[in-house]
Amino acid sequence: MPVFTLVSYIFIGQSKGGGLAVSKHSMFVLVGTLVSWVPYMLVIAALSPHLGANKAIGWGLAVFFVLALLYLLVVAHYHLFQ
């Protein structure tokens, strides 16, 4: 259970305009997960048989951080989820 998110959203949701803030943040996190975490897992799954677990995880982390950074840059540039 995502306790930190649950508690945070309860407190945010109780403030004025909190429902909208919770909605936008949850979409931000969901899209970010699809953009960066899913490719990370796919890279590990694809490379582990060929490179071994440690190298595949290294490549997966590299892919994750590049995609996460690009995602944040796009979000900031286009003022998404605000």
Secondary structure, 3 states (H helix, E strand, C coil): CCHHHHHHHHHHHHCCCHHHHHHHHHHHHHHHHHHHHHHHHHHHHHHHHHHCHHHHHHHHHHHHHHHHHHHHHHHHHHCCCC
